[in-house]
Amino acid sequence: MSPQAILVMLLWPGVVFFLFNRFPSQKAVVISFIVGWLFLPQKTGFILPGLPDYTRMSATCYSILIATVIFDFQRFRNYKFSWIDLPIIICSLSPFMASISNNLGVYDGLASSLSQTVRYGFLYLLGRLYLGNFLGMKRLAMAIFVSGLIYMPLCLYEVIMSPQLHRMVYGFMGQRQFIQSIRLGGYRPTVFLFHGLSVGMWMMAATLIGWWFWQSGTLKKVWNIPITFFVAALTVTFILIKSTGAYIYLAYGLMVLFSTKWLRKKILLIILIVSISIYLFLGATGQVSGTKGDQFLDLLSSVISEQRLSSLEFRLDNEEILVEKALERPIFGWGGWGRNRVYDYNSAGELVNISTTDSLWVIQYGINGALGLISIFATSLLPSLMFVVSKSRYPARFWFHPKIAPVAVISVILPIYMLDCTFNN
């Protein structure tokens, strides 16, 4: 950790309190999370005795929760529990069940559940408290779009000069290995995120929102400049960041967009949600492996490069052995401490890890079992599904009404993001 990175982390709660004092609390929450996610330093934090580590996201959650108590306590009083909140509760409790079922002890279970709650539960709670209305969703979508515009010149700089901004600002490289930033004869930017894949997903979301706002007339100008200019610039920048998977996700998002606009049909979004659910079921039961896995790779060989195909094959091979182990404890999983991984003896007689965990789904399945896997994906897929099937309240012809459009595009982005989580973490 560099001195400037430590200083930023220590000052961050004060910045959040300032935002709550300066803006409406709903807007302050959106700004705090997006700025924290996009600009706080990587690999910087502090160990808090008895609490999850103080990291970029836990610091943001702690600060917003304290600011809510101080500036907007009425939010907690107005909160109404709903059945749709059950998945996140189960998700937060699943590490405790995993620890108990593996005889790791009550303390380990409580610590693991608290960590999971901070990582996912607090963000969900704050979203439910602040963003559960049309204005909140519009502010969220607008902020993601504007953040994409702000990130745009930073991405272009790193496309040309290589990923250096984190080192230049914070004094150290906080991301994955530099070699992973080299793509297609150039550089894939990481800016202040942990990996180029994260930048690709964020810019995909910002670009898709821009297209949706443009087509729906939700936003006509930004900084007194026609939105068409910014949508075109974002699209070009997105192409230049060299994130192959994100290209496919944007293409599918645009297909959903135009099928809804022209055909008044939601079927493509329903297909996506159902396909993810089917894949998780087949994967968790060990059916996406062996011959079926080879057939899947053969199908993709005509549309993706040999390098990407090799990477996908490596992931599927590792998921096959990880699922085999997960099936030994399918309900509650193996718990923490790397117990979900596969080990074998090397030539020196040492027990070493021979598995690589890439995707969120196989990590959750191995650590917290089917309970954790289903709950974490249901947390993100159920809201989108409920929006899609609400024919009487949100028929497809209304998805481009300026009031409904922000909710619609977020409901498309969530399943696309969870689709990516079947391949990445």
C-alpha positions, 0 to 999 in steps of 0.5 A: 500500500502506498501513502496516497492509497492509504490516505484516500481510503482513510478520507473516503468516509468523510467524502461520503458524509460530505456527499450526504450533506451536499446532495439528496441522500438517494443521489449521494448513495449512487455517487458514493458507490459508483465513485468508490467502485471506479476510482478507489485503489485496488489491493488497499485496506485494513484488517478490522478485529472481529469485522470484515476487512476495510476494503474499497467496497466495505468502506463504502458500505460502512460509510453509507450505512453510518451516513444513513443513520445520521442523515436519513434514519427514516429510510430504515423505518420505511423499509418493508420486507418482501418475499423477494428479499429471501434470496439475499438473506439465504445468500448471507446465511449460507456460509454459516450453514457451510461452516456448521455442516463441515464442523468448522465451528460457530465462530468461523460460520459467523465470520464467514456470514458477516463477510458475505453480508458485507460483500453482498447483503449491505449493497442489496439493502442499500439498493432496496432502501434508496433505489426502489422507485422510478427516480432512484432507477433513473439516477442509477442508470444516468450515473452509470452512463455518465461514469462511462463518459468520464471513464472514456478518455481514461480508457482511450489513454490506456489503449494507447499508453498501456494500463498505467493510471493506477500506478501513476495515481496510487504508486503501484500496480493494483491489477492482475498480471500486466500480460493479461492486458495485452489483447489483439496486438494492443492494450486492454485498459484496466484504469482503476478496476481489478481487471480489463474484464471489469472495465469491459462489463462496466463500459458495456452497461454504460453503452447499452444505457446510452443506446436505450436513453437515445432510442427512448428519448429519456435523455436528449442532451448531456452537458448541452450536447446531443446524446447521439454524439456521446452514444457514438463516442462510447460505442467506439471506445467500447470497441477499442477496449478489446473485451470479446465477451462484452462485445457479445453481451452488448450485441445481445442487449441491443437485440433485446432493445430493438426486439422490444422497440419494434416487435413489442416482445420480451422473449429474448430477455426471458430466453436469457434468464431461462438459459442461465438457470438451465446452464446452472442446473446442468453445470451443478449436476455435472452435465456440462462436461465430457462429451457435452462440453466438447460439443459446446466448444465445437459449436463455438469454434466457428465464432470465437478465436482459437485463443479465447476457445483455449481459455474457455476449454481450460475453464470448463476442464477445471469446472469439471473437476471442481463440480465433481468435488462439489457434488460430494457436499452438494447442499451446503458446500465445503466452506472456506479455507480453500476446501472447495478446491481440488488437491493432488500430490506433485512429483516432490510428494507435496499436496498442491492445488491443481484447480483454478476457480474462474467463475462466480457460480462454481466458486459459490457452489463449491464453498456454499453449495446449492444453497449459496449458488441458487440464492446469489443468482436468484438475488439478481435474476428474480427482480428482472424476471418479475419485471419481465412477467409483469405484463399488466404493469410493464408491457413491452410497449411501455419499455421506451417510455421515459419513466420506464426506460431506466428500469427496463435497461437495468433489468436487461443489464442484470441478467447479462452481468449474471451471464458473465458470472457463469464464466468469470468472478 
